Amino acid sequence: MKKLLLLVLFPSLLFAQKMSTVQGKIVNKFNDPIEGVAISYLDKGTTTDKDGNYSFQIPIRKTVKVTFSHVSYKTILKKFTTRGARTINFSPTLTIKTEELEEVIVKNRKKEAQGITKIDTKKVETVVGPNAGVEAVLMTLPGVSNNNELSTQYNVRGGNFDENLVYVNGIEVYRPFLIRSGQQEGLSFINSHMIQNIDFSAGGFQAKYGDKLSSVLDITYRKPTESSTQVDLSFLGASVTTEGLLFKDKLSAILGVRYRDNSLFVNDKQTEINFRPSFTDIQTFLSYELSSKVSLNFLGNFSLNNYDYKPLSRRTRFGTIANPLELIVFYQGQEVDRFQTFFGAFSMDYKVNENLELTGIVSSFNTQEEEYFDIAAQYNLGQVNTNLGSENFGEVEFAQGIGSQLNHARNDLDALIVNAQVRATLKDGNNEWRAGAKYQRENIKDRIREWEIIDSVGFSVRPPHHNIGNNQPYTPFTGPIEPFQNVRAQNTVDIDRFSGFLQFSRKTSWGDHDIWFNAGVRGQYWNVNPVGGASKSHMIFSPRAQFAIKPDWNSDMLFRLSGGYYSQPPFYRELRGFDGQISADVKAQKSIHAVLGNDYSFTMWNRPFKLTTELYYKDLSDVNAYSIDNVRIRYRADNVTDAYAYGLDVRLNGEFVPGSDSWISFGYLKTEENIDNRGYIARPTDQRIKLGILFQDYVPNLPDLKAYLNLVYNTGVPGGAPAYADVYEFQNRLGDYRRADVGVSYIFIDNNKTTSNKFLNNFEELSAGLELFNIFDIRNSITNTWVRDVYSKQQFAIPNFMTGRVLNFKLRMKF
């Protein structure tokens, strides 16, 4: 009888041993149980009871994907793998879905009505480029440009790098002061692996944003809902991002560590160098829920850029087919730079009730920068033999210019920026009020010791402004030898700023048409107090407005008009002139914006598309004119310039390939300036034509093999002028900027793909790919080096070329 009973029970016991139990309790962030959570797995399903409890069984030695979903909470996906029969306890905390339904115009068009471009974070993860990330995506948009692939800085509609606002979680972030080359930048402040939302406005933005002339980039870092770690490896560096929940899921934490090395690009340039860069960045965002109404947040960042640069030689050919020239340079010396920044911000969000929210923020930014170099160069500028029958064809046969130069710098800067601010948001039905006030203190200590000596065929070249005659060889020259450039200054400046804003928004209707409008004003008072000089106070007001209407038409269209009177109070860089001295009298630059836009959403090939068009005009006054050398901006520190900018931006985005969003953008820009009433000339950022394509595709029979293309074409910008030269006499342009980067990747496993491979089941995501930068090996130029011809006294503009074709391998893992 016992044998018979054992024989009957054996199959059941055997089956039971092949199953594991998953059980737990599902709650929200306030530790309240959630009833009715749908749990689906292996074509089966169950739900939680009134106490939030659940239980189900899964087979052993098999990875099972389980989905937890609820109409009021965000869905989460979890993988379970067991090697033996056991009980797994899993008690997740679901995050409430936050949908501002009362503020949606129609089809969630609020951002579009505000003139804000919302960028998909997946684009940031997949974009191909030497500096892949948010900025790389921005540079494919119309109106946004930069001719330097080693830099993350960008120009928007004729503005320069200093005219762009960048926010992370509502906190303005800054970039180092002394960096003069894209090679020195290293890493962007924004860690693309920590991002949840990306909003961008190219002009006509609201009063809640700060006092800049060109654009706003508004980044939101995410609050994790589960634990995970992502590792990215490539020939250019590495990054690790880990996130999770602690203290009964009340504390969400995300930490990112990045390392970058640009030597792969720099070693491909025409200058032979020993280059040992080291760019390191550590960033964290913490959020603690004190209660259902109060949360505390911390955003911290530390970055260290060590830039060791030792040039050896350079060989550059330029000129025309009929008159080719070659520059050969031999170097001695080195450059050793160090840029170290610290940033920390505490904030508190208090939700008083359903209609009123308050936010308080205190933050501090410190940058310590050293720029030390001694580089001697001996150059030979010669004509290239173009006679096909000559034995010396292609070689330099006649030297037009022979000379040398010595560049020296011992520059140190220490800047501390601290601020405190409060913001409030009040909602009343379709009305919304926003207000804020901010105090900021800036302390900058800057020592400049920088000079350049130029020698041409044994004669020291003095600066053009010297007043000592030279009648050699008939009369001996007894005057002192002066450096061609010599900047010596020591500045200590304290700047106090008080700013605030008030704005009103309303969503309403006009008949069957939906309408949204916004009106607001900003104000700022600041006092510049240079040590050893007279202090100066200034004040500005900046009224702004936006209007959008969605007609009740068969065609899905949205029209918007925005503008205002924008002002940009000077930062430290804008107060410092070419001579290194501080001018406290510099006023705010001003600009009247007018932006007219249209969004047309339609269906083509049974897939969604959207055409966005914007016309804009800027009338600028009290402009502080500047010159650009790579990414260093040098200001005149005066307000004697007027300028204007106008243009057209067009972008078509949609599913050119089913399931993959891509876009094509086109921009036309004209911007000119009138310096001290001498007449209008092109501004340094006059980028007339811009074409950008961001395209992604996949192999139909192998959808896990994906391809990405990033293509940019920009017409040339003005090439600058030699030191002390009149910019009105040097209006030649650099060549057009043309670049195409392509990448392919294969996804081994992700949330949408399962596998029976035991090794791959250790990963939540795993992909590998190859990136080919500058696939056509086009030599784009970024600036000019100016070389003298001793015979004709002419100065030649020698283009400084950027990177060539480079291959990169990339590996991504997520646990």
C-alpha positions in Angstrom: 0.0 0.0 0.0 2.8 2.4 0.9 4.5 1.6 -2.4 1.3 2.3 -4.3 0.8 5.6 -2.5 4.5 6.6 -3.2 4.0 5.7 -6.9 0.9 7.9 -7.1 2.5 10.9 -5.3 5.9 10.7 -7.1 4.8 12.6 -10.2 3.3 15.4 -8.1 6.4 15.7 -5.9 8.6 15.7 -9.0 6.5 18.5 -10.6 6.6 20.5 -7.4 10.3 20.4 -7.2 10.5 22.0 -10.6 8.7 25.1 -9.5 9.6 28.1 -7.4 7.3 30.5 -5.6 7.4 34.3 -6.0 5.5 36.3 -3.4 5.4 39.7 -1.8 3.5 42.8 -1.0 3.1 45.8 -3.4 2.9 49.3 -1.9 3.2 52.9 -2.9 5.9 55.3 -1.7 3.7 56.1 1.4 3.8 52.3 2.3 0.1 51.9 1.5 -0.9 48.5 0.0 -2.1 48.6 -3.6 -5.0 46.4 -4.5 -5.6 45.1 -8.0 -2.1 45.3 -9.5 -2.1 43.1 -12.6 0.8 40.6 -12.6 1.4 38.8 -15.9 4.0 36.1 -16.7 4.3 33.2 -19.1 0.9 33.9 -20.6 -0.6 33.6 -17.1 -1.6 36.2 -14.6 -2.8 37.1 -11.1 -3.6 40.2 -9.1 -2.9 41.6 -5.6 -5.5 41.4 -2.9 -6.8 44.2 -0.7 -3.6 44.1 1.4 -1.3 44.2 -1.6 -0.2 40.6 -1.3 0.4 38.2 -4.2 1.8 34.8 -4.9 2.5 32.7 -8.0 4.8 30.0 -9.2 7.5 29.9 -11.9 9.6 27.1 -13.3 13.2 26.7 -12.2 16.3 27.0 -14.5 14.4 29.5 -16.7 14.3 33.3 -16.9 10.8 34.6 -16.5 9.8 38.2 -17.2 7.1 39.4 -14.9 5.1 42.6 -15.5 3.5 44.6 -12.6 0.9 47.1 -13.9 -1.8 49.3 -12.5 -3.9 52.0 -14.1 -2.7 54.6 -11.5 0.9 53.6 -11.2 3.9 53.2 -13.5 4.5 49.7 -14.9 7.6 47.8 -13.8 9.3 44.8 -15.4 11.2 42.2 -13.3 13.2 39.1 -14.3 13.3 36.0 -12.1 15.7 33.1 -12.5 16.1 30.2 -10.0 18.3 27.2 -10.1 16.3 25.2 -7.5 12.9 25.1 -5.9 12.7 28.0 -3.4 10.7 31.0 -2.4 11.5 34.4 -3.7 10.3 37.5 -1.8 9.8 40.6 -4.0 8.0 43.6 -2.6 8.3 46.5 -5.1 7.1 50.1 -4.6 5.1 51.5 -7.5 5.4 55.1 -8.5 2.3 57.2 -9.1 1.7 58.3 -12.6 1.8 62.1 -12.8 -0.4 63.4 -15.6 -1.2 67.2 -15.6 -4.5 66.7 -17.5 -5.8 70.1 -16.6 -2.9 71.7 -18.4 -2.9 69.7 -21.6 -4.1 71.7 -24.6 -5.1 68.7 -26.9 -3.1 65.6 -27.4 -0.7 66.7 -24.7 0.5 69.8 -26.8 1.5 72.0 -23.8 5.3 71.8 -24.5 4.7 72.5 -28.2 2.5 75.5 -27.3 5.4 76.9 -25.2 7.8 76.5 -28.2 9.7 73.8 -26.4 11.3 70.8 -28.2 11.0 67.7 -26.2 13.9 65.3 -27.0 13.5 61.6 -26.6 16.1 60.3 -24.1 16.6 57.2 -26.2 18.1 59.4 -29.0 20.7 60.6 -26.5 21.7 57.0 -25.8 22.0 56.0 -29.5 23.3 59.1 -31.2 26.6 58.7 -32.9 29.4 61.3 -32.5 32.7 62.1 -31.0 30.9 63.8 -28.1 27.8 61.7 -28.0 25.1 62.9 -25.6 22.5 65.7 -25.3 24.6 68.3 -27.1 25.2 65.9 -30.0 21.5 65.6 -30.5 21.0 69.4 -30.2 23.5 70.0 -33.0 21.2 68.1 -35.4 18.4 70.6 -34.7 17.8 73.6 -36.9 19.3 76.8 -35.6 21.9 75.0 -33.5 25.5 74.7 -34.7 29.1 74.2 -33.9 32.1 73.4 -36.2 34.1 71.7 -33.5 33.4 68.0 -32.9 35.7 68.0 -29.9 33.5 70.5 -28.1 30.1 70.1 -26.4 29.4 73.9 -26.7 26.8 75.1 -29.3 25.6 78.3 -30.9 21.9 79.0 -31.2 20.5 81.4 -33.9 23.6 83.6 -34.1 24.4 83.6 -30.3 27.6 82.4 -28.7 28.3 79.7 -26.1 27.8 82.1 -23.2 24.3 83.0 -24.3 22.8 79.5 -23.5 21.0 78.6 -20.3 21.5 75.1 -19.0 19.4 73.7 -16.1 19.6 70.4 -14.3 16.6 69.8 -12.0 15.8 73.5 -12.1 19.4 74.5 -11.1 21.5 76.5 -13.4 24.9 75.0 -14.1 28.1 76.6 -15.4 31.2 75.7 -17.5 34.9 76.5 -16.7 36.2 79.9 -17.5 39.8 79.4 -19.0 39.1 76.5 -21.4 40.1 77.7 -24.8 40.1 74.5 -26.9 37.6 71.7 -27.4 40.4 69.2 -26.6 40.4 70.6 -23.0 36.7 70.3 -22.4 36.6 66.6 -21.7 33.1 65.9 -20.5 29.8 67.8 -20.5 28.3 68.6 -17.2 25.2 66.6 -18.3 25.5 62.8 -17.6 23.3 61.4 -20.4 22.8 58.1 -18.5 21.0 59.8 -15.6 18.4 61.8 -17.7 14.7 61.5 -17.5 13.5 64.5 -19.5 15.1 66.9 -22.0 13.4 70.2 -23.0 15.0 72.7 -25.3 13.9 76.2 -26.5 15.8 78.1 -29.2 14.3 81.5 -28.4 11.2 83.3 -27.1 11.3 81.4 -23.9 9.3 82.1 -20.7 10.1 84.5 -17.9 10.7 81.6 -15.4 14.0 81.0 -17.2 17.0 83.1 -16.6 18.6 86.1 -18.2 20.3 84.9 -21.4 19.9 85.9 -25.0 19.7 82.7 -27.0 18.4 79.4 -25.6 17.3 77.2 -22.7 18.3 73.5 -22.2 16.2 72.1 -19.3 17.3 68.7 -18.0 15.6 66.6 -15.4 17.4 63.7 -13.8 15.3 60.7 -12.9 14.3 59.2 -9.6 15.0 55.5 -9.8 12.2 53.0 -9.2 14.4 49.9 -9.1 18.0 48.9 -8.6 20.2 48.6 -11.7 23.8 49.2 -12.9 24.8 50.2 -16.4 28.4 50.0 -17.7 29.5 51.6 -21.0 33.0 50.9 -22.4 34.7 52.3 -25.5 38.1 53.3 -26.9 37.2 56.8 -25.8 36.6 56.0 -22.1 34.1 54.4 -19.7 31.1 55.2 -17.6 29.3 53.4 -14.7 25.8 54.4 -13.6 24.2 52.7 -10.6 20.8 53.5 -9.1 18.3 52.1 -6.6 16.0 52.7 -3.6 17.0 52.7 0.1 15.3 53.1 3.5 12.1 51.4 2.6 12.1 53.0 -0.8 11.9 56.5 0.6 15.4 57.4 -0.7 16.1 57.2 -4.4 19.7 57.5 -5.4 21.6 57.6 -8.7 25.4 57.8 -9.1 27.4 58.2 -12.3 31.1 58.0 -12.8 32.7 58.9 -16.2 36.2 58.8 -17.7 37.1 60.3 -21.0 40.3 60.3 -23.2 40.4 62.4 -26.4 43.8 61.2 -27.6 42.2 58.9 -30.2 41.0 62.0 -32.0 43.9 64.4 -31.4 46.5 61.9 -32.5 44.7 61.7 -35.8 45.3 65.4 -36.5 48.0 66.9 -38.6 50.0 68.0 -35.5 52.3 65.3 -34.1 52.1 65.4 -30.3 52.5 63.6 -27.1 49.1 64.0 -25.5 48.0 62.6 -22.1 44.5 63.9 -21.2 42.5 62.7 -18.2 38.9 63.8 -17.8 37.0 62.4 -14.8 33.5 63.2 -13.6 31.5 62.0 -10.6 27.9 63.0 -10.3 25.0 62.0 -8.0 21.3 62.9 -7.5 19.5 61.9 -4.2 15.9 62.4 -3.4 14.3 61.6 0.0 10.5 61.5 0.6 10.0 62.9 4.0 6.2 62.6 3.6 3.6 62.7 0.9 4.1 66.5 0.7 7.8 67.1 1.4 10.9 65.8 -0.4 14.6 66.7 0.0 17.0 66.6 -3.0 20.7 66.8 -3.5 22.6 67.2 -6.8 26.4 66.9 -6.6 29.2 67.0 -9.2 33.0 66.8 -9.1 35.1 67.0 -12.3 38.8 67.0 -12.9 40.4 67.7 -16.2 44.1 67.2 -16.5 45.4 68.3 -19.9 49.1 67.5 -20.7 50.0 68.6 -24.2 53.4 68.4 -25.9 53.4 69.3 -29.6 56.3 68.0 -31.7 55.7 69.1 -35.3 53.0 70.1 -37.8 52.7 69.9 -41.5 49.8 71.7 -43.2 49.1 72.2 -46.9 46.7 74.9 -48.1 46.2 77.5 -50.8 45.0 76.9 -54.3 45.8 74.4 -57.0 47.7 77.1 -58.9 49.6 78.3 -55.8 49.8 75.6 -53.2 51.6 76.4 -50.0 52.9 74.3 -47.1 53.5 75.2 -43.5 56.1 73.2 -41.5 56.4 73.8 -37.8 58.7 72.3 -35.2 57.8 72.7 -31.5 59.6 72.7 -28.2 58.0 72.9 -24.8 54.6 71.8 -23.4 51.3 72.8 -21.9 50.0 71.6 -18.6 46.5 72.6 -17.6 44.2 71.6 -14.8 40.5 72.4 -14.4 38.8 71.3 -11.2 35.2 72.0 -10.4 32.9 71.3 -7.5 29.1 71.7 -7.6 26.5 71.0 -4.9 22.8 71.9 -4.6 20.2 71.2 -1.9 16.5 71.6 -2.7 13.2 71.0 -0.9 9.9 70.5 -2.6 6.8 71.2 -0.5 3.4 70.4 -2.0 1.2 72.5 0.3 -2.0 71.2 -1.4 -3.2 70.1 -4.9 -2.8 73.7 -6.2 0.2 75.1 -4.5 3.8 73.9 -4.7 6.9 75.6 -3.1 10.6 74.9 -3.9 13.7 76.2 -2.1 17.2 75.8 -3.5 20.7 76.6 -2.2 23.7 75.8 -4.4 27.4 76.4 -4.7 29.8 76.2 -7.6 33.6 76.4 -7.4 36.1 76.1 -10.2 39.9 76.1 -9.7 41.8 76.5 -13.0 45.4 76.5 -14.0 46.7 77.2 -17.5 50.5 76.9 -17.8 52.4 76.7 -21.1 55.8 77.5 -22.7 55.8 76.5 -26.3 58.4 77.6 -28.8 57.8 77.1 -32.6 60.0 77.5 -35.6 58.1 77.6 -38.8 58.8 77.6 -42.6 56.2 78.8 -45.0 57.0 77.7 -48.5 55.8 77.2 -52.1 55.1 73.7 -53.3 56.6 72.5 -56.6 53.6 71.8 -59.0 55.7 70.8 -62.1 54.6 67.3 -62.9 57.8 66.6 -64.8 60.1 67.8 -62.0 62.0 65.4 -59.7 61.0 67.6 -56.8 57.3 67.5 -57.6 55.2 68.0 -54.4 58.2 69.3 -52.4 58.7 72.8 -50.9 61.2 74.6 -53.1 61.0 78.2 -52.0 60.5 79.6 -48.5 58.3 82.7 -48.4 58.4 83.0 -44.6 60.8 81.8 -41.9 60.4 82.7 -38.3 59.7 81.6 -34.8 57.4 82.4 -31.9 57.3 81.7 -28.1 54.1 81.5 -26.2 54.1 81.7 -22.4 51.2 81.6 -19.9 50.8 81.3 -16.1 47.1 81.8 -15.7 45.2 81.0 -12.5 41.6 81.4 -11.7 39.4 80.6 -8.7 35.7 81.3 -8.9 33.1 80.7 -6.2 29.4 81.2 -7.0 26.7 80.6 -4.3 23.0 81.3 -4.5 19.7 80.8 -2.8 16.3 80.9 -4.4 12.6 80.2 -3.8 9.9 79.4 -6.4 6.2 79.0 -6.2 3.6 77.5 -8.5 -0.1 78.2 -7.9 -2.8 76.5 -10.1 -6.4 77.6 -10.2 -8.4 75.7 -12.7 -7.0 76.6 -16.2 -4.9 79.4 -14.7 -1.3 79.0 -13.4 0.8 81.5 -11.6 4.6 81.1 -11.2 6.9 83.3 -9.2 10.5 83.2 -7.9 13.3 85.2 -6.2 17.0 84.5 -6.2 20.1 86.0 -4.6 23.6 85.1 -6.0 27.1 86.0 -4.9 30.1 85.6 -7.2 33.7 85.9 -6.1 36.3 85.6 -8.8 40.1 85.7 -8.3 42.0 85.8 -11.6 45.7 86.2 -12.3 46.8 86.5 -16.0 50.4 86.3 -17.1 50.4 85.7 -20.8 52.7 86.9 -23.6 53.9 86.0 -27.1 57.2 86.9 -28.8 57.3 86.7 -32.6 60.6 86.6 -34.6 60.8 86.9 -38.3 64.1 86.2 -40.0 66.0 87.3 -37.0 63.9 90.4 -36.2 61.6 90.7 -33.3 58.1 91.7 -34.4 56.7 94.4 -32.1 53.0 95.1 -31.6 51.4 97.5 -34.2 50.7 100.1 -31.5 54.3 100.8 -30.6 55.5 104.4 -31.3 59.3 103.9 -31.5 60.8 104.4 -34.9 63.2 101.9 -36.5 65.5 103.0 -39.3 67.9 100.1 -39.3 70.5 99.5 -40.6 71.3 103.2 -41.1 70.5 104.1 -37.5 71.1 101.6 -34.6 67.8 100.6 -32.9 68.1 101.2 -29.1 64.4 100.7 -28.1 63.3 97.9 -25.8 62.2 94.6 -27.3 58.5 94.3 -26.7 56.4 91.1 -26.9 53.9 91.0 -29.8 51.2 90.3 -27.2 51.5 90.9 -23.5 48.6 90.6 -21.1 49.2 91.1 -17.4 46.4 91.6 -14.9 45.3 90.5 -11.4 41.6 90.8 -10.7 39.5 90.2 -7.7 35.8 90.8 -8.2 32.7 90.5 -6.1 29.3 90.5 -7.9 26.0 90.5 -6.0 22.8 89.7 -8.0 19.2 89.9 -7.0 16.7 88.6 -9.5 13.0 87.5 -9.6 10.2 86.7 -12.0 6.4 86.6 -12.1 4.4 84.9 -14.9 0.8 84.0 -15.6 -0.4 81.2 -17.9 -3.9 80.3 -19.0 -5.5 77.6 -21.1 -8.8 78.5 -22.6 -10.9 78.2 -25.8 -12.2 80.5 -28.4 -15.2 78.9 -29.9 -14.0 75.4 -30.8 -10.4 76.5 -30.9 -8.0 75.7 -28.0 -5.8 78.7 -26.8 -2.9 78.9 -24.5 -1.1 82.1 -23.5 1.7 83.1 -21.1 2.9 86.6 -20.0 5.6 87.4 -17.5 8.4 89.7 -16.5 11.9 89.2 -15.0 14.0 91.7 -13.2 17.6 91.7 -12.1 19.7 94.1 -10.0 23.5 93.6 -9.8 26.5 95.3 -8.3 30.1 94.8 -9.6 32.7 95.5 -7.0 36.3 95.1 -8.3 39.0 95.2 -5.6 40.9 98.4 -6.1 38.3 99.9 -8.4 35.0 101.7 -8.2 31.8 99.6 -7.9 29.0 99.9 -10.3 25.3 98.9 -10.1 22.9 98.1 -12.9 19.2 97.0 -13.3 17.2 95.4 -16.1 13.6 94.3 -16.7 12.7 91.6 -19.2 9.0 91.3 -20.2 8.1 88.2 -22.2 4.9 86.7 -23.7 3.7 83.6 -25.6 0.5 82.8 -27.4 -0.6 79.5 -29.1 -3.8 78.4 -30.8 -4.8 75.0 -32.0 -7.6 75.5 -34.6 -10.5 73.1 -34.7 -9.5 72.0 -38.2 -9.3 68.6 -39.9 -5.6 69.2 -40.2 -3.7 68.8 -36.9 -2.0 72.2 -36.7 -0.7 74.4 -33.9 0.3 78.1 -34.3 2.4 80.0 -31.8 3.8 83.5 -31.4 6.4 84.4 -28.8 8.8 87.1 -28.0 9.9 89.8 -25.5 12.7 92.1 -24.4 15.5 89.9 -23.3 18.6 91.0 -21.4 21.9 89.4 -20.5 23.7 90.9 -17.5 27.5 90.4 -17.9 29.2 87.5 -16.3 32.9 87.7 -15.4 34.1 86.8 -18.9 32.1 89.7 -20.4 33.6 92.2 -17.9 37.2 91.3 -18.9 38.6 93.0 -21.9 41.3 92.0 -24.3 43.9 93.6 -22.0 42.7 91.4 -19.1 41.4 94.4 -17.1 37.9 94.5 -15.6 35.3 97.2 -16.6 32.5 97.5 -14.1 30.7 99.8 -16.5 29.7 97.0 -18.9 26.0 97.0 -19.3 23.6 94.1 -20.1 23.3 93.1 -23.7 19.7 93.4 -24.9 17.7 91.7 -27.6 14.1 91.9 -28.8 12.9 88.4 -29.8 10.0 87.7 -32.2 9.3 84.0 -33.1 6.5 82.8 -35.2 6.0 79.0 -35.3 3.8 76.2 -36.7 3.5 72.5 -35.9 1.8 70.3 -38.5 1.2 66.7 -37.5 0.1 64.3 -40.2 0.2 60.7 -41.4 2.4 59.5 -44.3 2.9 55.8 -45.3 0.4 55.0 -42.4 3.0 56.4 -40.0 3.1 59.6 -37.9 5.1 62.6 -38.9 5.4 66.2 -37.8 6.7 69.3 -39.6 7.9 72.1 -37.4 8.6 75.6 -38.9 9.8 78.7 -37.1 10.6 82.2 -38.4 12.6 84.4 -36.0 14.1 87.9 -35.7 16.4 89.4 -33.1 17.2 93.1 -32.7 20.3 93.4 -30.5 21.6 96.5 -28.8 24.3 97.3 -26.2 26.2 94.3 -27.7 29.5 93.4 -26.2 31.4 92.4 -29.3 33.8 89.4 -29.1 36.1 87.1 -31.1 36.1 83.3 -31.0 39.3 81.2 -31.0 38.3 77.5 -30.9 36.0 77.7 -27.8 37.5 80.7 -26.1 35.5 83.9 -26.3 37.3 87.2 -25.8 35.1 90.3 -25.3 35.8 93.9 -26.0 34.1 94.7 -22.6 32.1 97.6 -24.0 28.6 98.2 -25.3 29.3 100.1 -28.6 27.9 97.5 -31.0 24.5 96.9 -32.5 23.5 93.7 -34.2 20.6 91.7 -35.7 19.8 88.1 -36.5 17.0 86.6 -38.5 16.3 83.2 -40.1 14.1 80.2 -40.8 14.2 76.8 -39.0 12.5 73.7 -40.4 12.4 70.2 -39.0 10.6 67.1 -40.3 10.5 64.1 -37.9 8.7 60.8 -37.9 9.0 57.1 -38.7 10.9 57.1 -42.0 11.5 53.5 -41.0 8.6 51.8 -39.2 9.2 51.8 -35.5 12.2 54.2 -35.6 11.9 57.9 -35.2 14.3 60.1 -37.3 14.4 63.6 -38.5 15.8 66.0 -41.1 16.4 69.7 -40.2 17.2 72.8 -42.2 18.2 76.3 -41.0 18.9 79.6 -42.6 20.6 82.3 -40.5 22.0 85.8 -41.2 23.5 87.8 -38.3 25.6 91.0 -38.6 27.0 93.6 -36.2 27.9 97.2 -36.4 30.8 98.0 -34.2 31.0 101.7 -33.1 29.0 102.8 -36.2 31.6 101.6 -38.7 29.1 99.5 -40.7 27.6 96.1 -40.6 29.9 93.0 -40.9 29.2 89.3 -40.3 29.3 88.2 -36.7 31.7 85.4 -35.7 28.6 83.0 -35.5 27.2 83.9 -38.9 26.4 80.3 -40.0 24.2 80.9 -43.1 23.0 77.4 -44.0 22.6 74.4 -41.7 21.5 70.9 -42.6 21.2 68.1 -40.1 20.0 64.5 -40.4 19.6 62.0 -37.5 18.5 58.7 -39.0 18.2 55.2 -37.5 17.4 51.9 -39.3 17.5 48.2 -38.7 17.8 45.0 -40.7 14.2 43.7 -41.4 15.2 40.0 -41.0 17.5 40.8 -38.1 15.8 43.6 -36.1 18.4 43.5 -33.3 21.0 44.8 -35.7 20.5 48.5 -35.8 22.2 51.3 -37.7 22.5 55.0 -36.9 23.6 58.0 -39.0 24.4 61.5 -37.8 25.0 63.9 -40.7 25.7 67.7 -40.4 26.5 70.3 -43.0 27.2 73.9 -42.1 28.4 76.7 -44.3 31.6 78.4 -43.3 31.8 81.1 -40.6 34.2 84.1 -40.5 37.8 82.9 -40.0 38.7 85.6 -37.5 41.6 88.1 -37.6 45.2 88.3 -36.3 46.0 89.8 -33.0 45.7 93.6 -33.0 44.2 93.6 -36.5 41.1 95.4 -37.6 38.3 92.8 -38.0 36.8 94.9 -40.7 39.8 94.1 -42.9 39.6 90.3 -42.3 36.2 89.0 -43.5 37.2 85.8 -45.2 35.3 82.7 -44.2 36.4 79.2 -43.2 35.4 76.3 -45.5 32.1 74.6 -45.1 31.8 72.1 -42.3 30.7 68.6 -43.5 30.6 65.6 -41.4 29.0 62.1 -41.3 29.2 59.7 -38.4 27.7 56.2 -38.6 27.3 53.4 -36.1 26.0 49.9 -36.0 25.0 47.9 -32.9 23.7 44.5 -32.1 21.4 43.9 -29.1 22.1 40.6 -27.5 19.4 41.0 -24.8 17.1 43.7 -23.5 13.6 44.1 -22.0 12.0 43.1 -25.3 14.2 40.1 -26.0 14.7 36.8 -24.1 17.2 34.1 -24.6 18.0 30.6 -23.3 21.7 31.4 -23.0 22.7 31.2 -19.3 25.5 33.8 -19.7 23.2 36.4 -21.3 20.6 35.9 -18.7 23.0 37.5 -16.2 22.3 40.8 -18.0 19.2 43.0 -18.2 20.7 44.6 -21.3 23.7 43.8 -23.4 24.7 45.4 -26.7 27.9 46.0 -28.7 28.7 48.1 -31.7 31.1 49.9 -33.9 31.2 53.6 -34.7 32.9 55.2 -37.6 33.4 59.0 -37.1 33.9 61.2 -40.1 33.4 58.3 -42.6 34.4 60.4 -45.6 37.6 61.7 -43.8 36.8 65.3 -44.5 39.3 67.8 -43.0 37.2 70.5 -41.5 38.8 73.7 -40.2 37.9 75.4 -36.9 40.2 78.4 -36.7 43.2 80.0 -38.5 46.8 80.3 -37.5 48.3 83.5 -38.9 51.8 83.4 -40.4 53.8 86.3 -41.8 55.5 86.4 -45.2 58.7 88.4 -44.5 58.9 89.6 -48.1 55.4 90.8 -48.8 54.5 91.6 -45.1 51.4 89.6 -45.9 49.7 87.4 -43.2 48.5 84.0 -44.3 45.6 82.3 -42.7 46.7 78.7 -42.1 43.6 76.6 -41.3 43.6 74.5 -38.2 42.0 71.2 -39.2 39.9 69.0 -37.0 39.8 65.2 -36.7 39.9 62.7 -39.5 38.3 59.3 -39.8 38.3 57.4 -36.5 36.9 53.9 -35.6 35.5 53.3 -32.1 34.2 50.2 -30.4 31.4 50.4 -27.9 30.0 47.9 -25.3 27.0 48.5 -23.1 25.9 46.3 -20.2 23.1 46.7 -17.7 22.5 44.5 -14.7 
